[in-house]
Amino acid sequence: EEALAAVPEYLAKNFGPSFQTEQEAQALERAVCTGIHENRRLLLTNGLPTSAYEDGSPRAASLSASRERNLQMLAENEASARQGIRSIEQAFRNALILRDQPDVYQSDCGVLVNSALWKVGRCEEPKLFQKIVRQDQSTVVVELLIDASGSQAVRQPMVALQSYLFSAALSRIKIPHRVMSYCTYGDHTVLCRFRDYDSPAPADRRILEYRATSNNRDGLALAAAGADLLRRREEHKILIVFSDGLPNDMVSGRAREGVPDKYIGDAAIQDTCLQVRTLRRAGVHVIGIFLGGDGELENERMIYGSSFLRIRRAEDFGGSAGKRLSETLLLLN
């Protein structure tokens, strides 16, 4: 109990303070910390301040080294990164142009169709006009959710790069989007917000502060992120999850009767599947970006069905991710 009581202070020091009020945090926990996540806690934070990287402490050196690895990955793949951003942006533009083609139907008013004038006096309801209805492409919002557990440490720079490319492309086309990472420490699942839905484009660079540590409760992270996404006014909502298909919280914060001691294996995968299905039933289009090894590929298929893609190299990211997004947008009603 004494160790658990010290966790909030540790989290604030190492991940940043909450950006929610106490009332907001409690309301969100009541809504999503249920079932297998009962008595769990959430910390939604904007991350650490700049001073945390510059105070000369061993922690600051570790944070700076982690960020430098991500920046180096971007520098080493600069040409591929530019192409990736253009590819994703163009895929979005193409899909939105197709969606934005006007719906045209015959009507009693609108634009006169000269070729239909022969119907006058010959048809009971001649329908001499065309009605043109244009769709508004501003009805799309995107949530990017990034697995920041320790199992991603071996590929951390690649995950940071891919997430950054996606966000930068969405910023260029002015699609509102939020980017958050998630990990679990003790009883708390931490969601770190790198940029909010309407943040300016320079905020995309903050994604390069991404770091992989601790465990992960994918189902709880999906539920928490989805709660905000579902409150957005946009009609079409897309949630894109960057993960390795391995929901895994080995450390049990508190023993609870009837609840598995650890969030691992089938119990964790089934819970994540449940959260994906729940969001889809609510109208959210959920896509998985798979970043794991061959051993977890089947988990990813179980969780996301056919709506996932696997990215192996930085240069593959633009085309594959852009194609998937394009297909998803074209299916929006």
C-alpha positions as CSV (number, residue, x, y, z in Angstrom):
1,E,0.0,0.0,0.0
2,E,2.8,2.4,0.8
3,A,4.5,1.7,-2.5
4,L,1.2,2.2,-4.4
5,A,0.6,5.5,-2.6
6,A,3.9,6.8,-4.0
7,V,3.0,5.9,-7.6
8,P,1.1,9.2,-8.5
9,E,4.1,11.3,-7.5
10,Y,6.5,9.1,-9.5
11,L,4.3,9.3,-12.6
12,A,4.0,13.1,-12.4
13,K,7.8,13.3,-12.2
14,N,8.5,10.9,-15.0
15,F,5.6,11.4,-17.4
16,G,4.2,14.8,-16.5
17,P,1.2,16.1,-14.5
18,S,-2.4,15.5,-15.5
19,F,-4.0,18.0,-17.8
20,Q,-7.5,17.0,-16.5
21,T,-9.3,18.4,-13.5
22,E,-9.9,15.9,-10.7
23,Q,-13.6,15.8,-11.6
24,E,-12.8,15.1,-15.3
25,A,-10.4,12.3,-14.3
26,Q,-12.9,10.7,-12.0
27,A,-15.7,10.8,-14.5
28,L,-13.5,9.2,-17.2
29,E,-12.3,6.5,-14.8
30,R,-15.9,5.7,-13.8
31,A,-16.8,5.3,-17.5
32,V,-13.9,3.1,-18.7
33,C,-12.2,1.5,-15.7
34,T,-14.7,-1.3,-15.5
35,G,-14.7,-5.1,-15.8
36,I,-11.1,-6.4,-16.1
37,H,-9.9,-2.8,-15.5
38,E,-11.8,-2.3,-12.3
39,N,-10.0,-0.1,-9.7
40,R,-7.4,0.9,-12.3
41,R,-6.5,4.5,-12.7
42,L,-5.7,6.9,-15.6
43,L,-3.2,9.7,-16.1
44,L,-3.7,11.9,-19.1
45,T,-0.7,14.2,-19.5
46,N,0.9,16.6,-21.9
47,G,4.3,15.1,-21.1
48,L,7.3,16.6,-19.4
49,P,8.3,20.2,-19.7
50,T,11.5,21.2,-21.6
51,S,13.3,21.7,-18.3
52,A,13.1,18.0,-17.7
53,Y,15.5,17.5,-20.6
54,E,18.0,20.1,-19.4
55,D,18.5,20.0,-15.6
56,G,21.7,18.0,-15.8
57,S,20.4,15.0,-14.0
58,P,20.8,11.3,-15.1
59,R,17.1,11.3,-15.9
60,A,17.5,14.3,-18.2
61,A,20.4,12.6,-19.9
62,S,18.3,9.5,-20.5
63,L,15.4,11.5,-21.8
64,S,17.6,13.5,-24.2
65,A,19.3,10.3,-25.4
66,S,15.9,8.7,-26.1
67,R,14.8,11.8,-28.1
68,E,18.1,11.9,-30.0
69,R,17.6,8.4,-31.2
70,N,14.2,9.4,-32.7
71,L,15.7,12.5,-34.3
72,Q,18.5,10.5,-35.7
73,M,16.1,8.1,-37.3
74,L,14.3,11.0,-39.0
75,A,17.6,12.5,-40.2
76,E,18.8,9.2,-41.6
77,N,15.5,8.7,-43.5
78,E,14.9,12.3,-44.5
79,A,14.2,11.5,-48.2
80,S,11.9,8.6,-47.4
81,A,10.2,10.7,-44.7
82,R,9.4,13.5,-47.2
83,Q,8.0,10.9,-49.7
84,G,6.0,9.2,-47.0
85,I,4.4,12.4,-45.9
86,R,3.5,13.3,-49.5
87,S,2.2,9.7,-50.2
88,I,-0.1,9.8,-47.1
89,E,-1.2,13.4,-47.9
90,Q,-2.0,12.5,-51.5
91,A,-3.9,9.4,-50.5
92,F,-6.1,11.5,-48.2
93,R,-6.6,14.2,-50.9
94,N,-7.5,11.6,-53.5
95,A,-10.0,9.9,-51.2
96,L,-11.5,13.2,-50.1
97,I,-11.9,14.4,-53.7
98,L,-13.8,11.2,-54.6
99,R,-15.9,11.6,-51.5
100,D,-16.4,15.2,-52.4
101,Q,-17.8,14.5,-55.8
102,P,-21.4,15.9,-55.7
103,D,-24.4,13.7,-55.6
104,V,-26.7,14.5,-58.5
105,Y,-30.3,13.5,-58.6
106,Q,-33.5,14.5,-60.6
107,S,-35.7,17.0,-58.8
108,D,-38.6,19.5,-59.2
109,C,-36.2,22.4,-58.7
110,G,-32.5,23.1,-59.1
111,V,-30.5,23.3,-62.4
112,L,-32.6,23.0,-65.6
113,V,-31.7,20.0,-67.8
114,N,-32.4,21.1,-71.4
115,S,-32.2,17.5,-72.7
116,A,-35.2,16.6,-70.4
117,L,-37.6,19.3,-71.9
118,W,-39.1,16.7,-74.2
119,K,-40.9,15.2,-71.2
120,V,-43.1,18.3,-70.8
121,G,-46.7,17.3,-71.6
122,R,-45.6,13.7,-72.0
123,C,-44.8,12.7,-68.4
124,E,-46.9,13.2,-65.3
125,E,-43.9,14.2,-63.2
126,P,-41.2,15.2,-65.7
127,K,-38.4,16.1,-63.2
128,L,-36.8,18.7,-65.4
129,F,-34.1,19.8,-62.9
130,Q,-31.0,18.4,-61.2
131,K,-30.3,18.8,-57.5
132,I,-26.6,18.9,-56.7
133,V,-25.5,18.0,-53.1
134,R,-21.9,18.4,-52.1
135,Q,-20.3,16.7,-49.2
136,D,-18.2,18.5,-46.7
137,Q,-14.7,17.0,-46.2
138,S,-14.3,18.7,-42.9
139,T,-16.5,15.9,-41.3
140,V,-13.4,13.6,-40.7
141,V,-11.4,13.5,-37.5
142,V,-8.5,11.1,-36.7
143,E,-7.1,9.7,-33.5
144,L,-3.6,8.3,-33.5
145,L,-2.8,6.0,-30.5
146,I,0.7,4.7,-30.0
147,D,1.8,1.7,-27.9
148,A,4.6,3.0,-25.7
149,S,5.3,-0.2,-23.7
150,G,8.7,-1.6,-23.1
151,S,8.3,-4.2,-25.9
152,Q,8.5,-1.3,-28.4
153,A,11.9,-0.2,-27.1
154,V,13.8,-2.2,-29.8
155,R,11.9,-0.3,-32.5
156,Q,11.2,3.0,-30.7
157,P,12.8,5.3,-33.3
158,M,10.9,3.6,-36.1
159,V,7.6,3.9,-34.2
160,A,8.3,7.6,-33.6
161,L,9.1,8.2,-37.2
162,Q,6.0,6.4,-38.6
163,S,3.7,8.3,-36.1
164,Y,5.3,11.6,-37.0
165,L,4.9,11.0,-40.8
166,F,1.2,10.2,-40.3
167,S,0.6,13.3,-38.2
168,A,2.6,15.6,-40.5
169,A,0.6,14.5,-43.5
170,L,-2.7,15.0,-41.6
171,S,-1.6,18.5,-40.6
172,R,-0.8,19.4,-44.2
173,I,-4.3,18.5,-45.3
174,K,-5.7,20.2,-42.2
175,I,-7.6,17.1,-40.9
176,P,-8.1,17.5,-37.1
177,H,-6.2,14.8,-35.3
178,R,-4.9,14.0,-31.8
179,V,-1.8,11.9,-31.1
180,M,-1.3,10.1,-27.8
181,S,0.9,7.3,-26.6
182,Y,0.0,4.8,-23.8
183,C,1.7,2.6,-21.3
184,T,0.9,1.2,-17.9
185,Y,2.8,1.5,-14.6
186,G,1.3,-0.2,-11.5
187,D,-2.4,0.7,-11.3
188,H,-2.1,3.6,-13.7
189,T,-2.4,3.7,-17.5
190,V,-0.6,6.8,-18.8
191,L,-1.8,8.5,-22.0
192,C,0.7,11.1,-23.1
193,R,-0.8,13.7,-25.5
194,F,1.8,15.0,-28.0
195,R,-0.7,17.2,-29.9
196,D,-4.4,17.9,-29.6
197,Y,-7.0,17.8,-32.4
198,D,-6.7,21.4,-33.4
199,S,-3.0,22.0,-32.5
200,P,-0.9,23.8,-35.2
201,A,1.4,21.8,-37.5
202,P,4.7,22.5,-35.5
203,A,3.2,20.4,-32.6
204,D,3.8,17.3,-34.8
205,R,7.5,17.5,-33.8
206,R,6.7,16.7,-30.2
207,I,5.9,13.1,-31.3
208,L,9.7,12.6,-31.5
209,E,9.7,12.7,-27.7
210,Y,8.0,9.4,-27.8
211,R,9.7,6.7,-25.6
212,A,8.9,3.1,-24.8
213,T,8.7,1.9,-21.2
214,S,6.7,-0.2,-18.7
215,N,3.6,-2.4,-19.6
216,N,0.5,-1.8,-21.7
217,R,-3.3,-2.3,-21.3
218,D,-4.4,-1.8,-24.9
219,G,-8.1,-2.2,-24.1
220,L,-8.1,0.5,-21.4
221,A,-6.2,2.9,-23.6
222,L,-8.6,2.3,-26.5
223,A,-11.6,2.9,-24.2
224,A,-10.1,6.1,-22.8
225,A,-9.1,7.6,-26.1
226,G,-12.3,6.6,-27.7
227,A,-14.4,8.4,-25.1
228,D,-13.0,11.8,-26.3
229,L,-13.2,10.8,-29.9
230,L,-16.8,9.9,-29.7
231,R,-17.6,13.4,-28.3
232,R,-16.2,15.1,-31.4
233,R,-18.7,16.8,-33.7
234,E,-17.3,15.3,-36.9
235,E,-19.5,12.7,-38.5
236,H,-16.7,10.3,-39.5
237,K,-14.2,9.2,-36.8
238,I,-11.1,7.2,-37.5
239,L,-8.9,5.6,-34.7
240,I,-5.5,4.4,-35.8
241,V,-3.6,2.2,-33.3
242,F,0.2,1.7,-33.7
243,S,1.0,-1.5,-31.7
244,D,2.9,-4.8,-31.7
245,G,-0.2,-6.9,-31.1
246,L,0.9,-7.8,-27.6
247,P,-1.3,-6.3,-24.8
248,N,0.6,-7.2,-21.7
249,D,0.5,-5.9,-18.1
250,M,2.5,-8.4,-16.1
251,V,2.3,-6.5,-12.9
252,S,-1.0,-6.6,-11.0
253,G,-1.5,-3.4,-9.0
254,R,-4.2,-4.9,-6.6
255,A,-5.6,-8.4,-6.3
256,R,-9.4,-8.4,-7.0
257,E,-11.7,-11.3,-6.7
258,G,-12.9,-12.8,-10.0
259,V,-10.4,-10.7,-12.0
260,P,-7.3,-12.1,-13.6
261,D,-4.1,-11.4,-11.7
262,K,-2.3,-10.2,-14.8
263,Y,-3.4,-8.6,-18.1
264,I,-1.7,-11.1,-20.4
265,G,-2.5,-13.8,-23.0
266,D,-6.0,-14.6,-24.0
267,A,-7.7,-12.4,-21.4
268,A,-5.8,-9.3,-22.6
269,I,-6.4,-10.0,-26.3
270,Q,-10.1,-10.7,-25.8
271,D,-10.5,-7.5,-23.9
272,T,-8.7,-5.5,-26.6
273,C,-10.9,-7.2,-29.2
274,L,-14.0,-6.2,-27.2
275,Q,-12.9,-2.6,-27.0
276,V,-12.3,-2.5,-30.8
277,R,-15.8,-4.0,-31.5
278,T,-17.4,-1.6,-29.0
279,L,-15.9,1.4,-30.8
280,R,-16.8,0.1,-34.2
281,R,-20.4,-0.4,-33.1
282,A,-20.4,3.2,-32.0
283,G,-19.4,4.3,-35.5
284,V,-15.6,4.6,-35.2
285,H,-13.4,3.2,-38.0
286,V,-10.6,1.4,-36.2
287,I,-7.3,0.5,-38.1
288,G,-4.3,-1.3,-36.7
289,I,-0.8,-0.4,-37.8
290,F,1.2,-3.6,-36.9
291,L,4.8,-3.0,-35.6
292,G,5.5,-6.4,-34.0
293,G,7.2,-9.7,-34.9
294,D,5.8,-12.7,-36.7
295,G,4.8,-14.3,-33.4
296,E,2.3,-11.6,-32.7
297,L,0.8,-11.3,-36.2
298,E,-2.1,-13.6,-35.4
299,N,-2.9,-11.5,-32.3
300,E,-3.2,-8.5,-34.6
301,R,-5.5,-10.3,-37.0
302,M,-7.7,-11.3,-34.1
303,I,-7.9,-7.8,-32.7
304,Y,-8.3,-5.8,-35.9
305,G,-9.6,-8.3,-38.4
306,S,-8.8,-7.3,-42.0
307,S,-8.4,-3.6,-41.0
308,F,-4.7,-3.6,-40.2
309,L,-1.4,-3.3,-42.2
310,R,2.1,-4.2,-41.4
311,I,5.0,-1.8,-41.9
312,R,8.5,-3.3,-42.1
313,R,10.6,-0.4,-43.4
314,A,10.5,3.4,-43.3
315,E,10.3,3.6,-47.1
316,D,7.2,1.3,-47.1
317,F,5.2,3.4,-44.8
318,G,3.8,6.1,-47.1
319,G,2.4,3.8,-49.8
320,S,0.9,1.1,-47.5
321,A,-0.6,3.4,-44.9
322,G,-1.8,5.9,-47.5
323,K,-3.5,3.0,-49.4
324,R,-5.3,1.8,-46.3
325,L,-6.5,5.2,-45.3
326,S,-7.7,5.9,-48.8
327,E,-9.7,2.6,-48.8
328,T,-11.1,3.5,-45.4
329,L,-12.2,7.0,-46.4
330,L,-13.9,5.7,-49.5
331,L,-16.0,3.4,-47.4
332,L,-17.3,6.2,-45.1
333,N,-21.0,6.9,-45.5
